[in-house]
């Protein structure tokens, strides 16, 4: 009888655990994007802002060249859960 009860409880809890892992939260997305950007040698993304709202990313700040600007957007788009990237990064050479 105890075994049957435990199995029933497990059957009720298992789907909730799977669903909880399926959709990343904005906090997890933020952490993953920051990590990817900061670890990249071209982007060196520790010096600019990352804002996440419902999976949409906004990148703000300055980078050294156009290559870094484009790569930052590509890296952010690859993170699981990201729905859009608004790349507002500017070059240091721009006013």
ROSE-4610 file (N, C-alpha, C; in Angstrom, 1 decimal, always signed):
// ROSE-4610
residu = [X/X/X/X/X/X/X/X/X/X/X/X/X/X/X/X/X/X/X/X/X/X/X/X/X/X/X/X/X/X/X/X/X/X/X/X/X/X/X/X/X/X/X/X/X/X/X/X/X/X/X/X/X/X/X/X/X/X/X/X/X/X/X/X/X/X/X/X/X/X/X/X/X/X/X/X/X/X/X/X/X/X/X/X/X/X/X/X/X/X/X/X/X/X/X/X/X/X/X/X/X/X/X/X/X/X/X/X/X/X/X/X/X/X/X/X/X/X/X/X/X/X/X/X/X/X/X/X/X/X/X/X/X/X/X/X/X/X/X/X/X/X/X/X/X/X/X/X/X/X/X/X/X/X/X/X/X/X/X/X/X/X/X/X/X/X/X/X/X/X/X/X/X/X/X/X/X/X/X/X/X/X/X/X/X/X/X/X/X/X/X/X/X/X/X/X/X/X/X/X/X/X/X/X/X/X/X/X/X/X/X/X/X/X/X/X/X/X/X/X/X/X/X/X/X/X/X/X/X/X/X/X/X/X/X/X/X/X/X/X/X/X/X/X/X/X/X/X/X/X/X/X/X/X/X/X/X/X/X/X/X/X/X/X/X/X/X/X/X/X/X/X/X/X/X/X/X/X/X/X/X/X/X/X/X]
num = [1/1/1/2/2/2/3/3/3/4/4/4/5/5/5/6/6/6/7/7/7/8/8/8/9/9/9/10/10/10/11/11/11/12/12/12/13/13/13/14/14/14/15/15/15/16/16/16/17/17/17/18/18/18/19/19/19/20/20/20/21/21/21/22/22/22/23/23/23/24/24/24/25/25/25/26/26/26/27/27/27/28/28/28/29/29/29/30/30/30/31/31/31/32/32/32/33/33/33/34/34/34/35/35/35/36/36/36/37/37/37/38/38/38/39/39/39/40/40/40/41/41/41/42/42/42/43/43/43/44/44/44/45/45/45/46/46/46/47/47/47/48/48/48/49/49/49/50/50/50/51/51/51/52/52/52/53/53/53/54/54/54/55/55/55/56/56/56/57/57/57/58/58/58/59/59/59/60/60/60/61/61/61/62/62/62/63/63/63/64/64/64/65/65/65/66/66/66/67/67/67/68/68/68/69/69/69/70/70/70/71/71/71/72/72/72/73/73/73/74/74/74/75/75/75/76/76/76/77/77/77/78/78/78/79/79/79/80/80/80/81/81/81/82/82/82/83/83/83/84/84/84/85/85/85/86/86/86/87/87/87/88/88/88/89/89/89/90/90/90/91/91/91/92/92/92/93/93/93/94/94/94/95/95/95]
x = [+0.8/+0.0/+0.9/+1.9/+2.8/+3.5/+3.9/+4.5/+3.6/+2.4/+1.4/+1.2/+1.2/+1.0/+2.3/+3.4/+4.7/+4.7/+4.3/+4.3/+3.3/+2.2/+1.2/+1.7/+2.4/+2.9/+4.0/+4.8/+5.9/+5.3/+4.3/+3.6/+3.0/+2.6/+2.0/+3.1/+4.3/+5.3/+6.2/+6.5/+7.4/+7.1/+5.8/+5.6/+5.8/+5.6/+5.9/+7.4/+8.2/+9.7/+10.1/+9.6/+10.0/+9.6/+8.4/+7.9/+8.7/+9.2/+9.9/+11.3/+11.8/+13.1/+13.0/+11.8/+11.6/+11.9/+11.4/+11.5/+12.4/+13.5/+14.4/+13.8/+14.1/+13.7/+14.6/+14.1/+14.9/+16.2/+16.2/+17.5/+18.5/+18.0/+18.9/+19.4/+18.6/+19.0/+20.0/+19.8/+20.7/+22.1/+22.1/+23.4/+24.1/+23.4/+24.0/+24.5/+23.8/+24.2/+25.5/+25.4/+26.6/+27.8/+27.7/+28.8/+29.4/+28.5/+29.0/+29.7/+29.1/+29.7/+31.1/+31.1/+32.3/+33.5/+33.1/+34.1/+34.7/+34.0/+34.4/+35.6/+36.6/+37.8/+37.5/+36.7/+36.4/+35.4/+34.5/+33.4/+33.9/+34.5/+34.9/+33.8/+32.6/+31.4/+31.1/+32.1/+31.8/+31.5/+31.8/+31.7/+30.4/+29.4/+28.2/+27.0/+25.8/+24.6/+23.8/+23.2/+22.3/+21.0/+19.9/+18.6/+17.8/+17.1/+16.2/+14.8/+13.9/+12.5/+11.7/+11.1/+10.4/+11.1/+12.4/+13.3/+13.9/+13.4/+14.0/+15.2/+16.3/+17.5/+17.8/+18.2/+18.7/+20.2/+21.1/+22.5/+22.8/+23.4/+23.7/+25.1/+25.8/+27.2/+28.1/+29.4/+30.3/+31.3/+31.6/+32.6/+33.6/+34.7/+35.9/+35.6/+34.9/+34.8/+33.4/+33.1/+31.9/+31.8/+32.9/+33.0/+32.5/+32.9/+32.5/+31.0/+30.5/+29.1/+28.2/+28.6/+27.8/+27.9/+29.1/+29.3/+28.5/+28.4/+27.7/+26.2/+25.6/+24.2/+24.1/+25.0/+25.0/+25.1/+26.0/+26.1/+24.9/+24.3/+23.1/+21.9/+21.8/+20.7/+20.8/+22.0/+22.2/+21.8/+21.6/+21.3/+19.8/+19.7/+18.3/+17.4/+16.2/+15.2/+15.1/+16.2/+16.2/+15.2/+14.3/+13.3/+13.7/+14.4/+14.8/+16.0/+16.8/+18.0/+17.9/+17.9/+17.9/+19.3/+20.1/+21.5/+21.7/+21.9/+22.1/+23.5/+24.4/+25.8/+26.4/+27.3/+27.9/+29.4/+30.1/+31.5/+32.2/+33.3/+34.0/+34.3/+34.5/+34.8/+33.6/+32.4/+31.2/+30.9/+30.3/+30.0/+28.9]
y = [-1.2/+0.0/+1.3/+1.3/+2.4/+2.6/+1.6/+1.6/+2.3/+1.9/+2.4/+3.9/+4.3/+5.8/+6.6/+6.0/+6.7/+6.8/+5.8/+5.8/+6.9/+7.0/+8.0/+9.4/+9.6/+10.9/+11.3/+10.3/+10.5/+10.8/+10.2/+10.5/+11.9/+12.4/+13.7/+14.8/+14.5/+15.5/+15.5/+14.4/+14.4/+15.4/+15.5/+16.5/+17.9/+18.2/+19.6/+19.9/+18.9/+19.1/+19.3/+18.5/+18.7/+20.0/+20.5/+21.8/+22.9/+22.8/+23.8/+24.0/+23.0/+23.1/+23.5/+23.5/+23.7/+25.2/+26.1/+27.5/+28.3/+28.8/+29.5/+30.9/+31.2/+32.5/+33.6/+34.9/+36.0/+36.1/+35.7/+35.7/+34.7/+33.5/+32.5/+32.9/+33.5/+34.0/+35.1/+36.0/+37.1/+36.6/+35.6/+35.0/+34.4/+33.6/+32.9/+33.9/+34.9/+35.9/+36.7/+37.1/+37.8/+36.9/+35.6/+34.7/+34.6/+34.4/+34.2/+35.5/+36.6/+37.9/+38.2/+37.9/+38.2/+37.2/+36.0/+35.0/+35.1/+35.9/+36.0/+37.0/+36.6/+37.4/+38.6/+38.5/+39.7/+40.7/+40.2/+41.0/+41.7/+40.9/+41.4/+42.1/+41.4/+42.0/+42.3/+42.4/+42.7/+44.2/+45.0/+46.5/+47.1/+46.3/+46.9/+46.2/+46.9/+46.4/+45.4/+44.5/+43.5/+43.6/+43.8/+43.9/+42.8/+42.0/+40.9/+41.1/+41.1/+41.2/+40.2/+39.2/+38.1/+37.5/+37.3/+36.6/+37.5/+38.8/+39.7/+40.4/+40.5/+41.0/+42.4/+43.4/+44.6/+44.8/+45.0/+45.2/+46.7/+47.3/+48.7/+48.9/+49.9/+50.2/+50.4/+50.2/+50.4/+49.3/+49.1/+48.0/+48.7/+47.9/+48.5/+48.5/+47.6/+47.5/+46.9/+47.0/+46.5/+44.9/+44.3/+42.8/+42.4/+43.1/+42.8/+43.1/+44.2/+44.5/+43.4/+43.0/+41.9/+40.6/+40.3/+39.0/+39.0/+40.1/+40.2/+39.8/+40.3/+40.0/+38.5/+38.0/+36.6/+35.7/+36.0/+35.2/+35.2/+36.4/+36.5/+35.7/+35.7/+35.0/+33.5/+33.0/+31.6/+31.0/+31.9/+31.5/+31.0/+29.8/+29.2/+30.1/+30.3/+31.2/+32.6/+33.0/+34.3/+34.4/+35.4/+35.5/+36.6/+37.6/+38.7/+39.4/+40.1/+40.9/+42.3/+43.3/+44.7/+45.2/+45.3/+45.6/+47.1/+47.7/+49.2/+49.5/+48.5/+48.8/+49.8/+50.7/+51.7/+51.4/+52.0/+51.9/+53.0/+52.7/+53.8/+55.0/+54.8/+55.9/+56.7/+56.3/+57.0/+58.0/+59.2/+60.2/+59.7]
z = [+0.0/+0.0/+0.0/+0.8/+0.9/-0.5/-1.1/-2.4/-3.4/-3.4/-4.4/-4.1/-2.9/-2.6/-3.0/-2.8/-3.2/-4.7/-5.4/-6.9/-7.4/-6.8/-7.2/-6.9/-5.8/-5.5/-6.5/-6.8/-7.8/-9.2/-9.6/-10.9/-10.9/-9.8/-9.7/-9.7/-9.1/-9.0/-10.2/-10.8/-12.0/-13.1/-13.5/-14.6/-14.2/-12.9/-12.5/-12.5/-12.2/-12.2/-13.7/-14.6/-16.0/-16.5/-16.2/-16.7/-16.1/-14.8/-14.2/-14.9/-15.4/-16.1/-17.5/-18.1/-19.5/-20.0/-19.2/-19.6/-18.7/-19.2/-18.3/-17.9/-16.7/-16.1/-16.7/-16.6/-17.0/-16.2/-14.9/-14.2/-14.7/-15.1/-15.7/-17.0/-17.8/-19.1/-19.0/-18.0/-17.7/-17.4/-16.5/-16.1/-17.2/-18.0/-19.2/-20.2/-20.5/-21.5/-21.0/-19.7/-19.1/-19.2/-18.8/-18.9/-20.3/-21.3/-22.6/-23.1/-22.8/-23.3/-22.6/-21.3/-20.6/-20.9/-21.3/-21.6/-23.0/-23.9/-25.3/-25.4/-26.1/-26.3/-27.1/-28.1/-29.0/-28.3/-27.6/-27.0/-25.7/-24.9/-23.6/-22.9/-22.7/-22.4/-20.9/-20.1/-18.7/-18.5/-19.5/-19.3/-19.8/-20.2/-20.7/-20.1/-20.2/-19.5/-20.4/-19.6/-20.2/-19.5/-20.2/-19.6/-20.2/-19.4/-19.8/-19.4/-20.3/-19.9/-20.8/-20.1/-20.8/-21.9/-21.7/-22.7/-23.7/-23.8/-24.7/-24.1/-24.8/-24.4/-25.0/-24.1/-24.6/-24.2/-25.1/-24.9/-25.0/-24.0/-24.0/-23.5/-24.1/-23.7/-24.9/-24.7/-25.8/-26.0/-27.2/-27.6/-28.5/-28.8/-29.5/-31.0/-31.6/-33.0/-33.4/-34.7/-35.2/-35.1/-35.2/-35.1/-33.7/-32.7/-31.3/-31.1/-31.7/-31.6/-32.2/-33.4/-34.0/-33.3/-32.8/-32.1/-30.8/-30.1/-28.9/-29.1/-30.2/-30.5/-30.9/-31.7/-32.0/-30.8/-29.9/-28.7/-27.8/-27.7/-26.9/-27.5/-28.8/-29.5/-29.3/-29.0/-28.9/-27.5/-26.5/-25.2/-25.2/-24.5/-24.5/-23.7/-24.3/-23.7/-24.3/-25.0/-25.6/-26.8/-26.7/-27.8/-28.8/-28.3/-29.2/-28.6/-29.5/-29.0/-29.6/-28.8/-29.2/-28.9/-30.0/-29.8/-29.9/-28.7/-28.7/-28.4/-28.6/-28.3/-29.3/-28.8/-29.7/-29.6/-30.6/-30.7/-29.8/-29.2/-28.5/-29.3/-30.6/-31.5/-31.9/-31.6/-31.8/-30.7/-31.1/-30.0/-29.1]
